[in-house]
Amino acid sequence: MSTWNIIEVEKELKAAYENNSEVELLKILKDNSFLLYELYSRKWGIQPNFKEVAFGNKFRCDFAWLNDNSDGPEWVLLEVEKPHMKLFNQNGEPSAELNHAVEQVKSWDRYFNTYPAEKSRIFGAVNKFRFILVAGKKEDWEKEDAAKWRAYHNKESKFEIRSSDVFHRPLKVAKEKFSELWSFEENPISLGHSVLEKYWREYDYISKWRKIIN
């Protein structure tokens, strides 16, 4: 028996896209961790993801999770925008919405550079961050100007931009190769940010790296 009702998830995801609703999309993602499948750098032995992680007085990412790599802890911070967000104006310039979303993610990087102690306070130990912004439709990103802009941005920036289709493709995995989702089944939903500290304090991997890094 599946941990998730794949047919229902697909139905709800489709509705969120048709409604261009960030709120609906976030709710589905929080209840169905496998939809983050493509954003995890490895698909086995994954760590749980945490929702609505706050830092500072005004910053919050939609999701965060740990890549417990052998070369040190990498924390992934994810921002999710409207599925059909307007990306570029008619003159080929990034839209105000896209600029705002990009600046929001960049502000996280600036915050942790300004207050490095916050990294260990919130996440236990951080060797590096991976910042991800998900926004806009695949077909809009495939237009020549948009594709060039994103390719350059992803190459030169500290964070990557992905299209909202990244949440659709895991449905195919769930239907055709469900066994590949075994690690996500062990962490089926997002955890509240209130248990993040308890999580890393009980994880020996983080304890080891706190002595090395901090």
C-alpha positions as CSV (number, residue, x, y, z in Angstrom):
1,M,0.0,0.0,0.0
2,S,1.4,3.4,-1.0
3,T,2.3,6.0,1.6
4,W,0.6,8.6,-0.6
5,N,-2.5,8.6,-2.7
6,I,-0.7,9.3,-6.0
7,I,-3.9,9.8,-8.0
8,E,-5.2,12.3,-5.5
9,V,-1.9,14.1,-5.3
10,E,-1.8,14.4,-9.1
11,K,-5.3,15.8,-9.0
12,E,-4.5,18.4,-6.3
13,L,-1.2,19.4,-8.0
14,K,-3.0,20.0,-11.3
15,A,-5.6,22.2,-9.5
16,A,-2.8,24.2,-7.8
17,Y,-1.2,24.8,-11.2
18,E,-4.5,25.7,-12.9
19,N,-5.3,28.1,-10.0
20,N,-1.7,29.5,-10.2
21,S,-1.8,29.2,-6.4
22,E,1.4,29.3,-4.4
23,V,-0.6,28.5,-1.2
24,E,-2.1,25.4,-2.6
25,L,1.2,24.2,-4.1
26,L,3.0,24.6,-0.8
27,K,0.4,22.6,1.1
28,I,0.7,19.7,-1.4
29,L,4.5,19.8,-1.1
30,K,4.4,19.8,2.7
31,D,2.1,16.7,2.7
32,N,4.0,14.8,0.0
33,S,7.7,14.8,0.3
34,F,8.3,12.7,-2.8
35,L,7.4,15.7,-4.9
36,L,10.8,17.2,-3.9
37,Y,12.5,14.1,-5.4
38,E,14.3,15.9,-8.2
39,L,15.6,18.6,-5.9
40,Y,17.4,16.2,-3.7
41,S,20.9,15.7,-4.9
42,R,20.7,12.0,-3.9
43,K,17.6,9.9,-3.7
44,W,18.6,7.4,-1.0
45,G,19.2,7.8,2.7
46,I,17.7,11.3,2.5
47,Q,17.2,13.5,5.5
48,P,13.8,14.9,6.4
49,N,12.8,18.3,5.1
50,F,11.6,21.1,7.4
51,K,8.9,23.7,6.5
52,E,8.8,27.4,7.0
53,V,12.3,27.7,8.6
54,A,12.6,31.3,9.9
55,F,15.8,33.2,10.5
56,G,16.4,36.8,11.5
57,N,13.3,39.0,12.0
58,K,11.9,38.9,8.5
59,F,13.4,35.9,6.6
60,R,11.9,32.5,6.0
61,C,12.5,29.7,3.5
62,D,9.7,27.4,2.4
63,F,11.7,24.2,3.0
64,A,15.1,23.2,4.3
65,W,16.9,19.9,4.4
66,L,20.4,18.5,5.1
67,N,22.7,16.8,2.7
68,D,24.9,14.9,5.1
69,N,27.9,14.7,2.7
70,S,31.2,13.3,3.6
71,D,32.9,16.7,3.0
72,G,30.6,18.4,5.5
73,P,27.0,19.4,6.0
74,E,25.3,21.1,3.0
75,W,21.9,22.7,3.9
76,V,19.4,23.2,1.0
77,L,17.1,26.2,1.3
78,L,14.2,26.3,-1.0
79,E,11.8,29.1,-2.1
80,V,8.7,28.2,-4.1
81,E,6.8,30.8,-6.1
82,K,3.6,30.7,-8.2
83,P,3.7,28.0,-10.8
84,H,2.8,30.4,-13.6
85,M,4.6,33.4,-12.3
86,K,5.3,36.0,-15.0
87,L,9.0,35.7,-15.6
88,F,9.9,38.4,-18.2
89,N,8.5,41.6,-19.6
90,Q,7.9,42.2,-23.3
91,N,11.2,44.0,-23.5
92,G,13.0,40.8,-22.4
93,E,13.8,42.1,-18.9
94,P,13.1,40.1,-15.8
95,S,9.7,40.9,-14.4
96,A,9.2,42.6,-11.0
97,E,7.9,39.3,-9.6
98,L,11.0,37.4,-10.7
99,N,13.4,40.2,-9.5
100,H,11.7,40.2,-6.1
101,A,11.9,36.4,-5.8
102,V,15.6,36.4,-6.8
103,E,16.4,39.2,-4.3
104,Q,14.5,37.3,-1.6
105,V,16.8,34.3,-1.9
106,K,19.9,36.5,-2.2
107,S,18.9,38.1,1.1
108,W,19.3,34.8,2.8
109,D,22.9,34.5,1.6
110,R,23.6,38.1,2.8
111,Y,22.0,37.4,6.1
112,F,24.2,34.4,6.9
113,N,27.3,36.1,5.7
114,T,26.5,39.0,8.0
115,Y,25.6,36.8,11.0
116,P,27.6,33.6,10.6
117,A,26.8,32.5,14.2
118,E,23.2,32.1,13.1
119,K,24.1,29.2,10.8
120,S,25.2,27.0,13.7
121,R,22.3,28.3,16.0
122,I,19.7,27.3,13.5
123,F,21.2,24.4,11.6
124,G,23.8,23.0,14.0
125,A,26.7,23.1,11.5
126,V,26.9,24.4,7.9
127,N,29.8,23.8,5.5
128,K,27.9,25.3,2.6
129,F,24.4,26.3,1.5
130,R,22.5,25.3,-1.7
131,F,19.8,27.9,-2.5
132,I,17.0,27.0,-4.9
133,L,14.2,29.1,-6.3
134,V,11.4,27.3,-8.1
135,A,9.2,29.6,-10.3
136,G,7.5,29.8,-13.6
137,K,6.5,27.3,-16.3
138,K,9.0,25.2,-18.2
139,E,7.8,26.5,-21.6
140,D,8.4,30.1,-20.5
141,W,11.9,29.3,-19.4
142,E,12.5,27.6,-22.7
143,K,12.1,30.8,-24.7
144,E,15.4,32.0,-26.0
145,D,16.0,35.1,-23.8
146,A,14.7,33.4,-20.7
147,A,16.9,30.3,-21.3
148,K,20.0,32.4,-21.8
149,W,19.3,34.5,-18.7
150,R,18.7,31.4,-16.5
151,A,21.7,29.6,-17.9
152,Y,24.0,32.6,-17.1
153,H,22.3,33.1,-13.7
154,N,22.7,29.4,-12.6
155,K,26.3,29.5,-13.7
156,E,27.3,32.7,-12.0
157,S,25.1,32.8,-8.9
158,K,25.2,31.0,-5.6
159,F,21.8,29.6,-6.2
160,E,19.9,27.8,-8.9
161,I,16.5,28.6,-10.5
162,R,14.2,25.7,-11.5
163,S,10.9,25.6,-13.3
164,S,7.7,24.6,-11.4
165,D,7.6,21.4,-13.6
166,V,10.2,20.0,-11.3
167,F,7.3,18.9,-9.1
168,H,5.4,17.2,-11.8
169,R,8.1,14.8,-12.9
170,P,8.2,12.8,-9.6
171,L,4.7,11.7,-10.3
172,K,6.0,9.6,-13.2
173,V,8.6,8.0,-10.9
174,A,5.8,7.3,-8.4
175,K,3.7,5.6,-11.1
176,E,6.5,3.7,-12.9
177,K,9.3,3.1,-10.4
178,F,7.7,3.6,-7.0
179,S,10.4,1.5,-5.3
180,E,12.8,4.4,-6.0
181,L,10.9,6.5,-3.4
182,W,11.7,4.2,-0.5
183,S,13.8,6.8,1.3
184,F,11.0,9.4,0.9
185,E,8.5,7.0,2.3
186,E,10.6,7.0,5.5
187,N,10.2,10.8,5.6
188,P,6.7,11.2,4.0
189,I,5.8,14.8,5.1
190,S,7.6,18.0,6.0
191,L,8.4,18.5,9.7
192,G,7.7,21.7,11.6
193,H,10.6,24.1,12.0
194,S,10.1,23.9,15.8
195,V,11.7,20.4,15.8
196,L,14.7,21.3,13.6
197,E,17.0,22.0,16.6
198,K,16.0,18.7,18.3
199,Y,16.8,16.9,15.0
200,W,20.3,18.2,14.6
201,R,21.2,17.9,18.2
202,E,20.3,14.2,18.2
203,Y,22.3,13.5,15.0
204,D,25.9,12.4,15.6
205,Y,26.9,13.6,12.1
206,I,26.1,17.2,13.0
207,S,27.7,16.8,16.5
208,K,31.0,15.8,14.8
209,W,30.9,18.6,12.3
210,R,30.1,21.2,15.0
211,K,33.4,20.4,16.6
212,I,35.2,20.7,13.2
213,I,33.5,23.8,11.8
214,N,32.3,25.8,14.8
